[in-house]
Amino acid sequence: MAITIQVSNLQQGYGKTIVLKNINLTVHNGEILGLIGPSGAGKTTLVSTIMGMLTPQKGTVTVLGQRMPNRKLLAKIGYMAQTDALYSTLTARENLNFFGSMQGIASDKLKTQIPYAANIVNLVPDLDKYVKDYSGGMKRRLSLAIALVSDPELLILDEPTVGIDPELRQQIWTELHNIADEGKTILLTTHVMEDAEQSDQLMMIRNGAAIAQGTPDQLVKDYQVKTVEEVFLKAGGCKMRIIAMIKRVLREMVRDKRTLALMFLAPLFILTLMYFLFQSNTTQTASLGVRGVDTTLVNAVKNKHIKIHHISNQASAETNIRNHNYAGFISQSGDKLTLTLQNADQSKSAILKQSLQAAQIKLRTQAAATAIKSQQRALKAQQQIIQKLQTSLAMASRGARSSRSQAAPKSTALPNKSRATLAKQSVKPVNYSATTHYLYGSSDSTFFDTLLPIMIGFVVFFFVFLISGIALLRERTTGTLNRLLATPVKRGEIISGYLAGYGIFALIQTLLIVVFSIYAFKIQILGSVWNMFLINILLAIVALTMGLFISTFASSEFQMVQFIPVVVIPQIFFSGIIPISQMAGWLQPVAKIMPLYYGATA
């Protein structure tokens, strides 16, 4: 069969807005092609391009062997617009006569064609009425009659049966099949599935793209459904509905500046605040009151983390601590020291105890060093006396019994030089030099460096969990979720749309937090930075899923917030801040079900 319409790689739009994307279409003589799709899918734009009313942005359109636009071909095309486009001050007959003349039909032929076209749409009794007196349905029928009056080779009908009763619709379709049997081609657009099932070929359009094409029976068979309507829902419906869900989530989030600030800026603020809090902790000082304590011990205790206050009053340690807000108070009675700690801040208490222990060790070391020095001096004096005695003995025995007096020293005493050398070696102190290397961090590392990786995962988890959970809860409380479920959309498609939509923001949030932590806090990364990104993205996905799941158990935003202590806070306890190995045996397995445990461990 000859080809009436050929569309190849068509892209069409208005300005920068793309309406049709990569449309390919072939219609033969004697075929009825139905274009089906929802309003705004691009059906009318495709018809206008085939008619030559619009020039293709890309691709080609050929009608009856001629490249479009081509105004000469319009005489062979009968066109029914989506709007009625009638002259209301003329009668129906006058409208038919006028448009027939515009198509180049002779007046003699019009006398037979007008009753023929009017009969098909059941308007013969009303031909001489003014169009302004017609109902909406009558105007639609007259618009169809105008397309039929010229007996065209190609009939293009945009929504031809809208507003027409079922009985007349069937009559019109009977005539359209007769026209097609004569070898003429019919292209019609519709979103009425009964019209689609009457077509020889179907092209389904959604969002400007062809999602399915073929005969009605073949499409039903291929998609394993019972009706053309189910084909339309299945062929791209799922994908398009998910995309629509994602777009809606993105629009809502972008327009909600407060939520965006909560999601992107609040985590950075919290991490920065914690950074300064823990950094300031490295220069913490504790006030210590002392009374009657040896000066040497006080001097040994003193360091940059302790401020010493000498107390002369006889008030109790508890009274002095309360009155002056000391972290501790130390007093001495003989060789007994008494340390009283305020213990309101355990870190200050630890500083005082560690400093006192270090001071005692220091004093013992100094005492031992002093004793060693005294022994060295005594040994040196003994060596000098022995040396003088040996000299005197040697002089007295010289010349008498030479061999006997000389043999004895050789067998019982070491040479003076050897004795001195041995003495020096026995008391010579050994000096060691130590160099420290760190596998993780450096000498400037603080507890914040240990806490930061856990906090990165936590803030990602917390904010994604909270925002996603409340978002779905809002859908339920406002009734929009019930309205969604009243459409053909499936529950899985709703969840997929939410996961993808909020997942995009979770991904952006994760990247922002990780990049900020790397460059602002100079965090040390021993492995691949991409692994760090991946771990936090997986945490965000888990938080997103948990947020959507937990929201199904809440009936208000207040109840959703109440789930935070149950679901989110335990994540911190089992993340590694408290060593899991030090927990009770029955509690350790609980950590294995906490997502943040795996994120912090990784």
Secondary structure in CASP SS format (residue, H / E / C, confidence):
PFRMAT SS
TARGET T0000
AUTHOR 0000-0000-0000
METHOD secondary structure of the structure
MODEL  1
M C 1.00
A C 1.00
I E 1.00
T E 1.00
I E 1.00
Q E 1.00
V E 1.00
S E 1.00
N E 1.00
L E 1.00
Q E 1.00
Q E 1.00
G E 1.00
Y E 1.00
G C 1.00
K C 1.00
T E 1.00
I E 1.00
V E 1.00
L E 1.00
K E 1.00
N E 1.00
I E 1.00
N E 1.00
L E 1.00
T E 1.00
V E 1.00
H E 1.00
N C 1.00
G C 1.00
E C 1.00
I E 1.00
L E 1.00
G E 1.00
L E 1.00
I E 1.00
G C 1.00
P C 1.00
S C 1.00
G C 1.00
A C 1.00
G C 1.00
K H 1.00
T H 1.00
T H 1.00
L H 1.00
V H 1.00
S H 1.00
T H 1.00
I H 1.00
M H 1.00
G C 1.00
M C 1.00
L C 1.00
T C 1.00
P C 1.00
Q C 1.00
K E 1.00
G E 1.00
T E 1.00
V E 1.00
T E 1.00
V E 1.00
L C 1.00
G C 1.00
Q E 1.00
R E 1.00
M C 1.00
P C 1.00
N C 1.00
R H 1.00
K H 1.00
L H 1.00
L H 1.00
A H 1.00
K H 1.00
I E 1.00
G E 1.00
Y E 1.00
M E 1.00
A C 1.00
Q C 1.00
T C 1.00
D C 1.00
A C 1.00
L C 1.00
Y C 1.00
S C 1.00
T C 1.00
L C 1.00
T E 1.00
A H 1.00
R H 1.00
E H 1.00
N H 1.00
L H 1.00
N H 1.00
F H 1.00
F H 1.00
G H 1.00
S H 1.00
M H 1.00
Q C 1.00
G C 1.00
I C 1.00
A C 1.00
S H 1.00
D H 1.00
K H 1.00
L H 1.00
K H 1.00
T H 1.00
Q H 1.00
I H 1.00
P H 1.00
Y H 1.00
A H 1.00
A H 1.00
N H 1.00
I H 1.00
V C 1.00
N C 1.00
L C 1.00
V H 1.00
P H 1.00
D H 1.00
L C 1.00
D C 1.00
K C 1.00
Y E 1.00
V H 1.00
K H 1.00
D H 1.00
Y C 1.00
S C 1.00
G H 1.00
G H 1.00
M H 1.00
K H 1.00
R H 1.00
R H 1.00
L H 1.00
S H 1.00
L H 1.00
A H 1.00
I H 1.00
A H 1.00
L H 1.00
V C 1.00
S C 1.00
D C 1.00
P C 1.00
E C 1.00
L E 1.00
L E 1.00
I E 1.00
L E 1.00
D E 1.00
E C 1.00
P C 1.00
T C 1.00
V C 1.00
G C 1.00
I C 1.00
D C 1.00
P H 1.00
E H 1.00
L H 1.00
R H 1.00
Q H 1.00
Q H 1.00
I H 1.00
W H 1.00
T H 1.00
E H 1.00
L H 1.00
H H 1.00
N H 1.00
I H 1.00
A H 1.00
D H 1.00
E C 1.00
G C 1.00
K C 1.00
T E 1.00
I E 1.00
L E 1.00
L E 1.00
T E 1.00
T E 1.00
H C 1.00
V C 1.00
M H 1.00
E H 1.00
D H 1.00
A H 1.00
E H 1.00
Q H 1.00
S C 1.00
D C 1.00
Q E 1.00
L E 1.00
M E 1.00
M E 1.00
I E 1.00
R E 1.00
N C 1.00
G C 1.00
A E 1.00
A E 1.00
I E 1.00
A E 1.00
Q E 1.00
G E 1.00
T C 1.00
P H 1.00
D H 1.00
Q H 1.00
L H 1.00
V H 1.00
K H 1.00
D H 1.00
Y C 1.00
Q C 1.00
V C 1.00
K C 1.00
T C 1.00
V H 1.00
E H 1.00
E H 1.00
V H 1.00
F H 1.00
L H 1.00
K H 1.00
A C 1.00
G C 1.00
G H 1.00
C H 1.00
K H 1.00
M H 1.00
R H 1.00
I H 1.00
I H 1.00
A H 1.00
M H 1.00
I H 1.00
K H 1.00
R H 1.00
V H 1.00
L H 1.00
R H 1.00
E H 1.00
M H 1.00
V H 1.00
R H 1.00
D C 1.00
K H 1.00
R H 1.00
T H 1.00
L H 1.00
A H 1.00
L H 1.00
M H 1.00
F H 1.00
L H 1.00
A H 1.00
P H 1.00
L H 1.00
F H 1.00
I H 1.00
L H 1.00
T H 1.00
L H 1.00
M H 1.00
Y H 1.00
F H 1.00
L H 1.00
F H 1.00
Q H 1.00
S H 1.00
N H 1.00
T H 1.00
T H 1.00
Q C 1.00
T C 1.00
A E 1.00
S E 1.00
L E 1.00
G E 1.00
V E 1.00
R E 1.00
G C 1.00
V C 1.00
D C 1.00
T H 1.00
T H 1.00
L H 1.00
V H 1.00
N H 1.00
A H 1.00
V H 1.00
K C 1.00
N C 1.00
K C 1.00
H C 1.00
I E 1.00
K E 1.00
I E 1.00
H E 1.00
H E 1.00
I C 1.00
S C 1.00
N C 1.00
Q C 1.00
A C 1.00
S C 1.00
A H 1.00
E H 1.00
T H 1.00
N H 1.00
I H 1.00
R H 1.00
N H 1.00
H H 1.00
N C 1.00
Y C 1.00
A C 1.00
G E 1.00
F E 1.00
I E 1.00
S E 1.00
Q E 1.00
S E 1.00
G C 1.00
D C 1.00
K E 1.00
L E 1.00
T E 1.00
L E 1.00
T E 1.00
L E 1.00
Q C 1.00
N C 1.00
A C 1.00
D C 1.00
Q H 1.00
S H 1.00
K H 1.00
S H 1.00
A H 1.00
I H 1.00
L H 1.00
K H 1.00
Q H 1.00
S H 1.00
L H 1.00
Q H 1.00
A H 1.00
A H 1.00
Q H 1.00
I H 1.00
K H 1.00
L H 1.00
R H 1.00
T H 1.00
Q H 1.00
A H 1.00
A H 1.00
A H 1.00
T H 1.00
A H 1.00
I H 1.00
K H 1.00
S H 1.00
Q H 1.00
Q H 1.00
R H 1.00
A H 1.00
L H 1.00
K H 1.00
A H 1.00
Q H 1.00
Q H 1.00
Q H 1.00
I H 1.00
I H 1.00
Q H 1.00
K H 1.00
L H 1.00
Q H 1.00
T H 1.00
S H 1.00
L H 1.00
A H 1.00
M H 1.00
A H 1.00
S C 1.00
R C 1.00
G C 1.00
A C 1.00
R C 1.00
S H 1.00
S H 1.00
R H 1.00
S H 1.00
Q H 1.00
A H 1.00
A H 1.00
P H 1.00
K H 1.00
S H 1.00
T H 1.00
A C 1.00
L C 1.00
P C 1.00
N H 1.00
K H 1.00
S H 1.00
R H 1.00
A H 1.00
T H 1.00
L H 1.00
A H 1.00
K H 1.00
Q H 1.00
S H 1.00
V H 1.00
K C 1.00
P C 1.00
V C 1.00
N C 1.00
Y C 1.00
S C 1.00
A C 1.00
T C 1.00
T C 1.00
H C 1.00
Y C 1.00
L C 1.00
Y C 1.00
G C 1.00
S C 1.00
S C 1.00
D C 1.00
S C 1.00
T C 1.00
F H 1.00
F H 1.00
D H 1.00
T H 1.00
L H 1.00
L H 1.00
P H 1.00
I H 1.00
M H 1.00
I H 1.00
G H 1.00
F H 1.00
V H 1.00
V H 1.00
F H 1.00
F H 1.00
F H 1.00
V H 1.00
F H 1.00
L H 1.00
I H 1.00
S H 1.00
G H 1.00
I H 1.00
A H 1.00
L H 1.00
L H 1.00
R H 1.00
E H 1.00
R H 1.00
T H 1.00
T H 1.00
G C 1.00
T H 1.00
L H 1.00
N H 1.00
R H 1.00
L H 1.00
L H 1.00
A C 1.00
T C 1.00
P C 1.00
V C 1.00
K C 1.00
R H 1.00
G H 1.00
E H 1.00
I H 1.00
I H 1.00
S H 1.00
G H 1.00
Y H 1.00
L H 1.00
A H 1.00
G H 1.00
Y H 1.00
G H 1.00
I H 1.00
F H 1.00
A H 1.00
L H 1.00
I H 1.00
Q H 1.00
T H 1.00
L H 1.00
L H 1.00
I H 1.00
V H 1.00
V H 1.00
F H 1.00
S H 1.00
I H 1.00
Y H 1.00
A H 1.00
F C 1.00
K C 1.00
I C 1.00
Q C 1.00
I C 1.00
L C 1.00
G C 1.00
S C 1.00
V H 1.00
W H 1.00
N H 1.00
M H 1.00
F H 1.00
L H 1.00
I H 1.00
N H 1.00
I H 1.00
L H 1.00
L H 1.00
A H 1.00
I H 1.00
V H 1.00
A H 1.00
L H 1.00
T H 1.00
M H 1.00
G H 1.00
L H 1.00
F H 1.00
I H 1.00
S H 1.00
T C 1.00
F C 1.00
A C 1.00
S C 1.00
S C 1.00
E H 1.00
F H 1.00
Q H 1.00
M H 1.00
V H 1.00
Q H 1.00
F C 1.00
I H 1.00
P H 1.00
V H 1.00
V H 1.00
V C 1.00
I H 1.00
P H 1.00
Q H 1.00
I H 1.00
F H 1.00
F H 1.00
S H 1.00
G H 1.00
I H 1.00
I C 1.00
P C 1.00
I H 1.00
S H 1.00
Q H 1.00
M C 1.00
A C 1.00
G C 1.00
W C 1.00
L C 1.00
Q H 1.00
P H 1.00
V H 1.00
A H 1.00
K C 1.00
I C 1.00
M C 1.00
P H 1.00
L H 1.00
Y H 1.00
Y H 1.00
G H 1.00
A H 1.00
T H 1.00
A C 1.00
END
